[in-house]
Amino acid sequence: MEPSQRIDFTPKVAIIGRPNVGKSTLFNIITESRKAVVKNQMGVTRDIMIEPVDIWGKQFDLIDTGGITEAGDIFSKLIREQVTEFLHSVDFIVAVMDGRVGLVPEDRDIIRVCKQTGKPFLLVINKVDSTQDEEMSKADFYEFGVDIIASSFEQRRGVGDILEWITKQIPDNPGTVKEGMNIAIVGKPNVGKSSICNCILGSNRMIVSDIAGTTIDSVDSPFRYNDRKYTLVDTAGLRKSARREEGLEIISAFKSQEAIRRADIALLMIDGTEGPSDQDARIMQTILEDHKGIIVVANKSDLGGKEVPEYRKTFREQCERVFHFFKDVHIVFTSAKTGQGVDDLFAMIERVADQMNFRVPTSELNNFFFETIRKAPAPVYGVNNVKFYYLTQTYQKPPAFIAFANHPDGVTNSYRRFLIKSIKERWDLHGLPIRIFCMKSRRGGSPGSGNNE
């Protein structure tokens, strides 16, 4: 039994620039975090920070670097040497300049370093407060003959263009090689995660007791089922952690989130005799945010069938209520104690794995797309109808799609839900967290482009 094999070709995108030009602000906007310190003070970012990003079906590592400066102090010298050396190990570079200050000698040195690496790079002129100032702010930088975008990070203007530049550099299929599926078992303490793991692996490798949080050992376990390869990502479960003042349990964030992030499919274990809870809903949201395949496993169903009237119907209704944001989730009923339902669980895992590997030819996808958008009024952006040009599937799993339109900001969440529901019904993808990204198309039109005017 061999473990899942991965070859990591995740592209690395570095943000560089002088101190206080907005590098960390851009990093925080793209990664939706506050991990990079943002202050109006020279040289605040001292370390190289790396954060994974998933934009429009393209994955890359975004890197925030310390400000490159020619100042003479020893710290500035270390930052300059560290960043300059580091740039040779990245794939793409976003060099941020200050539009209010204009081109300065240090900027020339930064551009020279970028060119010496031989890596594709983009010049971003930040702090351009109005669209009328864009051409003037870019004028000083045209001599370098590279791609330039004027922006204002504070106003979030130009960030979409930066992301579009980055995603165009990344190939659709970056070459990730993977054999088998990674499966994570997550859930509240004492719902039977260790027991179901033992059923799956056919061994008592883990210590199991009735006391919550007694799972020890946390190694990955490769195995085969029906000639398919899997790896069980065992994270020691979600344990009780320090209680808040109101006495509620909180999720052991690192363990569970790391397991979910590494998994292809997450099995959300729930005590069938108790039904899903608000804590289960939070775990579900984490799985959906990471865009993973998901199966709800109602464990202890042998007891549930005896204790709860119309047990399965009741449990499904509870799931619809608690998981109101994802009502069509797959549900399997098991008893780790008796082994009941384990074959059903693997049948569902195989079904979800096949769904996740689904691909549709572009022509078939767009024929369906334009037939579908005729069935509902087009979204409206301002006074104009949103016009769709075409739809394409990314290489992301579970399946994700990019819709190109004239006004992507006008595509509402309700309209996305309508499209996702239609896709699920057309190709039997129920239970998967399908995503649709919207991007602005610069095309003047294409076949079918007038179908939703």
C-alpha positions in Angstrom: 0.0 0.0 0.0 1.6 3.2 -1.1 0.7 6.7 0.2 -0.8 9.3 -2.0 1.9 10.7 -4.2 2.1 14.4 -4.9 4.6 16.5 -6.9 4.2 20.1 -5.8 4.3 22.6 -8.7 2.4 25.3 -6.8 3.6 28.6 -8.4 5.1 31.2 -6.0 4.2 34.8 -6.5 6.3 37.4 -4.6 5.2 41.0 -3.8 8.2 43.3 -3.6 8.9 47.0 -3.3 10.3 49.8 -1.1 9.0 50.2 2.4 5.5 51.7 2.9 4.3 51.3 -0.7 1.4 49.0 0.2 2.9 45.5 -0.2 1.3 44.1 3.0 -2.0 45.8 2.3 -2.1 44.0 -1.1 -1.1 40.7 0.6 -3.9 41.1 3.2 -6.5 41.9 0.5 -5.6 38.8 -1.6 -5.2 36.4 1.3 -8.1 37.9 3.2 -6.0 38.0 6.3 -4.3 40.3 8.7 -1.2 38.2 9.0 1.0 40.9 7.5 1.3 43.9 9.8 0.1 47.1 8.1 1.3 50.4 9.6 2.1 53.8 8.1 5.7 53.3 9.2 8.9 52.5 7.3 10.1 48.9 7.4 7.3 47.2 9.4 7.3 44.0 7.5 10.5 42.2 8.5 9.9 38.5 7.6 9.0 36.7 4.4 5.4 35.5 4.8 3.9 32.8 2.6 0.2 32.1 2.3 -1.7 29.7 -0.1 -4.2 31.4 -2.3 -7.0 30.0 -4.4 -8.4 32.5 -6.9 -10.8 31.6 -9.8 -9.7 28.0 -9.7 -5.9 28.8 -9.8 -3.8 28.0 -6.8 -0.5 29.7 -5.9 1.5 30.7 -2.9 1.6 34.5 -2.3 4.7 35.9 -0.6 5.0 39.2 1.2 8.6 40.3 1.4 10.3 42.9 3.6 10.7 46.3 2.0 13.8 46.7 -0.2 15.6 49.8 0.8 19.0 51.4 0.2 19.2 52.7 3.7 22.5 52.1 5.4 21.5 50.4 8.6 22.3 46.7 9.1 18.7 45.7 9.2 17.9 47.3 5.8 20.9 45.6 4.3 19.7 42.2 5.5 16.3 42.7 4.1 17.7 43.8 0.7 20.0 40.8 0.5 17.4 38.4 1.8 14.7 39.5 -0.7 17.1 39.7 -3.7 18.3 36.2 -3.1 14.8 34.9 -2.5 13.5 36.2 -5.8 15.4 33.6 -7.8 13.3 30.9 -6.2 9.9 32.3 -7.1 7.9 32.0 -10.3 6.3 35.5 -10.7 6.9 38.9 -9.2 4.6 41.8 -8.5 6.6 44.9 -7.9 4.7 47.7 -6.1 5.6 51.3 -6.6 4.2 54.5 -5.0 2.2 56.6 -7.4 2.3 59.7 -5.2 6.1 59.7 -5.0 6.7 58.7 -8.6 9.8 56.9 -9.9 12.7 57.1 -7.6 16.3 55.6 -7.9 15.4 52.6 -5.6 12.6 51.7 -7.9 15.0 51.5 -10.8 17.1 49.1 -8.7 14.1 46.9 -7.9 13.1 46.7 -11.6 16.7 45.8 -12.5 16.7 43.0 -9.9 13.4 41.7 -11.3 14.8 41.7 -14.8 17.9 39.9 -13.7 15.8 37.0 -12.3 14.3 36.4 -15.8 10.9 35.8 -14.1 7.7 37.4 -15.5 6.9 40.5 -13.4 4.2 43.1 -13.1 4.6 46.8 -12.1 1.8 48.0 -9.9 1.6 51.7 -9.2 -0.3 52.0 -5.9 -1.9 55.1 -4.3 -3.4 56.4 -7.6 -6.4 58.0 -6.1 -8.5 58.5 -9.2 -8.9 57.0 -12.6 -8.1 60.4 -14.2 -4.6 60.2 -12.7 -3.8 56.7 -14.0 -2.1 57.5 -17.3 0.0 60.3 -15.7 1.1 58.0 -12.8 2.2 55.3 -15.3 4.0 57.6 -17.6 7.3 57.5 -15.7 7.4 53.7 -15.8 6.7 53.1 -19.5 10.4 53.2 -20.3 10.9 49.7 -18.8 8.6 48.0 -21.3 6.8 45.8 -18.8 3.1 45.3 -17.8 1.8 48.1 -15.7 -1.4 48.5 -13.6 -2.4 51.6 -11.7 -4.3 51.0 -8.5 -5.4 52.1 -5.1 -5.3 49.3 -2.6 -7.2 51.4 0.0 -10.1 51.7 -2.5 -9.6 48.1 -3.7 -9.3 49.5 -7.2 -7.1 47.6 -9.6 -6.8 44.5 -7.4 -9.0 42.5 -9.8 -6.6 43.4 -12.7 -3.6 42.3 -10.6 -5.3 38.9 -9.9 -6.2 38.5 -13.6 -2.5 39.1 -14.5 -1.4 36.5 -11.9 -4.0 33.8 -13.0 -3.1 34.3 -16.7 0.5 33.4 -15.9 -0.4 30.1 -14.2 -1.2 27.2 -16.6 -4.6 25.6 -16.3 -3.1 22.3 -15.3 0.1 23.1 -13.4 1.2 19.4 -13.4 0.1 18.1 -10.0 0.5 14.3 -9.9 -1.6 12.6 -7.4 -2.5 9.0 -6.9 -5.5 8.1 -4.7 -7.7 10.2 -2.5 -7.0 11.7 0.9 -9.8 11.3 3.4 -10.1 13.2 6.6 -12.4 12.1 9.5 -13.6 15.1 11.4 -16.2 15.9 14.0 -16.9 16.7 17.6 -15.3 14.6 20.3 -16.6 11.2 21.1 -18.8 10.7 18.0 -16.9 7.5 16.9 -14.1 8.9 14.6 -11.5 6.4 16.0 -14.0 3.5 15.8 -14.9 4.2 12.2 -11.2 4.5 11.4 -10.6 1.1 12.8 -13.5 -0.3 10.7 -12.0 1.2 7.6 -8.5 0.0 8.3 -9.5 -3.3 9.9 -7.2 -2.9 12.9 -7.2 -1.5 16.4 -4.2 0.7 15.7 -5.7 3.6 17.7 -6.6 3.7 21.4 -10.4 4.1 21.7 -12.4 4.8 24.9 -15.6 6.5 26.0 -13.7 9.5 27.3 -13.7 12.4 24.8 -10.3 13.3 23.4 -8.6 10.0 24.1 -7.3 9.4 20.5 -3.5 9.4 20.4 -1.3 8.9 17.4 -1.6 10.9 14.3 0.0 9.3 11.3 -1.5 8.9 7.8 -2.7 5.4 6.8 -2.8 4.3 3.2 -5.1 1.5 2.2 -7.1 0.0 -0.7 -10.7 -0.6 -1.3 -12.2 -2.1 -4.5 -8.8 -1.6 -6.1 -8.8 2.1 -5.4 -6.1 3.8 -3.4 -6.9 6.0 -0.4 -5.0 7.6 2.4 -6.7 8.2 5.7 -5.6 11.5 7.2 -5.8 10.9 10.9 -5.5 14.1 12.9 -6.3 12.9 16.4 -9.8 14.3 16.0 -11.4 17.5 17.2 -10.9 17.6 20.9 -12.4 19.6 23.7 -10.2 22.7 24.2 -10.3 25.5 26.7 -13.8 26.5 27.5 -15.0 30.0 26.9 -16.6 31.9 29.7 -20.0 30.8 28.6 -18.9 27.2 28.9 -19.2 26.2 25.2 -16.8 23.9 23.4 -14.7 25.4 20.6 -13.1 23.7 17.7 -9.5 22.6 18.0 -8.8 24.8 15.1 -5.3 23.8 14.0 -5.8 20.0 14.0 -9.2 20.0 12.2 -8.4 22.7 9.7 -5.0 21.1 8.8 -6.8 17.8 8.2 -9.5 19.3 6.1 -6.9 21.3 4.1 -4.9 18.2 3.3 -8.0 16.1 2.4 -9.8 15.6 -0.8 -12.9 14.3 0.9 -13.9 15.1 4.5 -16.2 12.7 6.5 -18.1 14.8 9.0 -18.9 12.3 11.8 -22.1 13.0 13.8 -23.6 11.1 16.7 -26.8 9.8 15.1 -28.6 9.7 18.5 -28.0 13.4 19.1 -28.2 14.8 15.5 -26.2 17.7 14.0 -25.3 20.7 16.2 -24.2 24.3 15.7 -20.6 23.1 16.2 -21.1 20.6 13.3 -22.4 23.5 11.2 -19.1 25.4 11.9 -17.1 22.4 10.9 -19.2 22.0 7.7 -18.6 25.7 6.9 -14.8 25.1 7.2 -15.0 22.2 4.8 -17.0 24.2 2.3 -14.7 27.2 2.5 -11.8 24.9 1.7 -13.8 23.5 -1.2 -13.6 19.8 -0.3 -15.8 16.9 -1.1 -18.0 16.1 2.0 -20.0 13.3 3.3 -22.0 13.4 6.6 -21.6 10.2 8.5 -24.4 9.5 11.0 -22.7 7.1 13.4 -24.3 5.0 16.2 -27.2 4.5 13.9 -27.9 1.1 15.5 -28.8 3.0 18.7 -30.5 5.8 16.8 -32.8 3.3 15.1 -34.0 2.1 18.5 -34.2 5.4 20.3 -35.4 7.9 17.7 -38.8 7.6 16.0 -38.5 7.6 12.1 -34.7 7.8 12.8 -33.4 8.3 9.2 -36.1 10.7 8.2 -35.7 12.7 11.4 -31.9 12.9 11.0 -32.2 14.1 7.4 -34.6 16.8 8.4 -32.3 17.9 11.2 -29.4 18.2 8.6 -31.6 20.3 6.3 -32.3 22.7 9.2 -28.8 22.9 10.7 -27.0 22.8 7.3 -29.4 25.2 5.7 -26.5 26.7 3.7 -25.8 23.3 2.0 -29.0 21.2 2.1 -28.1 18.5 -0.5 -25.1 17.1 1.4 -24.6 13.3 1.1 -25.5 11.3 4.2 -24.5 7.8 5.2 -25.8 5.9 8.2 -23.2 3.7 10.0 -22.5 1.9 13.2 -18.8 1.7 13.8 -19.5 -0.8 16.7 -21.2 -3.4 14.5 -19.7 -2.5 11.1 -23.1 -1.6 9.7 -23.0 0.8 6.8 -19.3 0.8 6.2 -19.8 -0.7 2.7 -22.4 2.0 2.0 -19.9 4.6 3.2 -17.3 3.4 0.7 -19.9 3.3 -2.1 -20.5 6.9 -1.3 -16.8 7.8 -1.2 -16.4 6.2 -4.6 -19.4 8.2 -5.9 -18.1 11.5 -4.5 -14.6 10.7 -5.9 -16.1 10.2 -9.4 -18.1 13.4 -9.1 -15.0 15.3 -8.1 -13.2 14.1 -11.2 -16.0 15.1 -13.5 -15.1 17.1 -16.6 -17.4 18.3 -19.3 -16.4 19.3 -22.8 -16.4 23.1 -23.3 -18.9 22.9 -26.2 -21.4 20.8 -24.2 -20.9 23.1 -21.2 -21.6 26.3 -23.2 -24.6 24.8 -25.0 -26.1 24.0 -21.6 -25.1 27.4 -20.2 -26.9 29.4 -22.8 -29.9 27.2 -22.7 -30.0 27.7 -18.9 -29.5 31.5 -18.8 -32.5 31.9 -21.2 -34.7 30.5 -18.4 -34.2 33.3 -15.9 -34.1 37.1 -16.3 -30.5 38.3 -16.6 -28.9 40.0 -13.6 -28.8 43.8 -13.8 -25.7 45.9 -13.1 -26.8 49.5 -12.7 -29.1 50.0 -15.7 -27.5 47.4 -17.9 -28.2 43.7 -18.2 -25.3 41.4 -17.4 -24.2 39.7 -20.7 -22.5 36.3 -20.4 -19.9 35.4 -23.1 -18.9 31.9 -22.2 -18.3 29.4 -19.3 -15.2 27.3 -18.8 -14.4 24.6 -16.3 -11.2 25.0 -14.2 -9.0 22.1 -13.2 -10.1 22.4 -9.6 -11.6 19.5 -7.7 -14.5 19.5 -6.8 -15.5 21.1 -10.1 -15.4 24.9 -10.4 -16.3 27.1 -13.3 -15.5 30.6 -14.6 -18.2 32.7 -16.2 -17.0 35.5 -18.4 -19.3 38.5 -18.5 -19.4 42.2 -19.3 -20.3 43.2 -15.7 -19.2 40.3 -13.3 -20.0 42.5 -10.2 -23.6 42.3 -11.3 -23.8 38.5 -10.9 -25.7 38.1 -7.6 -25.3 35.2 -5.2 -28.9 34.2 -5.9 -28.1 34.0 -9.6 -24.9 31.9 -8.9 -27.1 29.6 -6.8 -29.5 29.2 -9.8 -26.6 28.4 -12.1 -25.0 25.9 -9.6 -28.4 24.2 -9.0 -28.8 23.8 -12.8 -25.3 22.4 -13.2 -25.9 19.9 -10.4 -29.2 18.7 -11.9 -27.8 18.4 -15.4 -24.7 16.3 -14.5 -25.9 14.7 -11.2 -23.4 16.5 -9.1 -25.6 16.8 -6.0 -23.8 17.0 -2.7 -20.7 18.7 -4.1 -19.7 22.3 -3.2 -19.7 23.6 -6.8 -18.3 27.1 -7.3 -18.7 29.7 -10.0 -16.3 32.5 -10.4 -17.1 35.6 -12.5 -14.5 37.4 -14.5 -14.7 40.4 -16.8 -14.4 39.6 -20.5 -12.7 42.0 -22.8 -14.1 40.2 -25.8 -16.5 42.2 -27.9 -18.9 39.3 -28.1 -19.0 35.6 -29.0 -21.5 33.0 -30.2 -24.4 33.1 -27.8 -23.3 36.4 -26.2 -26.7 38.0 -26.9 -28.7 35.2 -25.4 -29.3 36.9 -22.1 -29.8 40.5 -23.2 
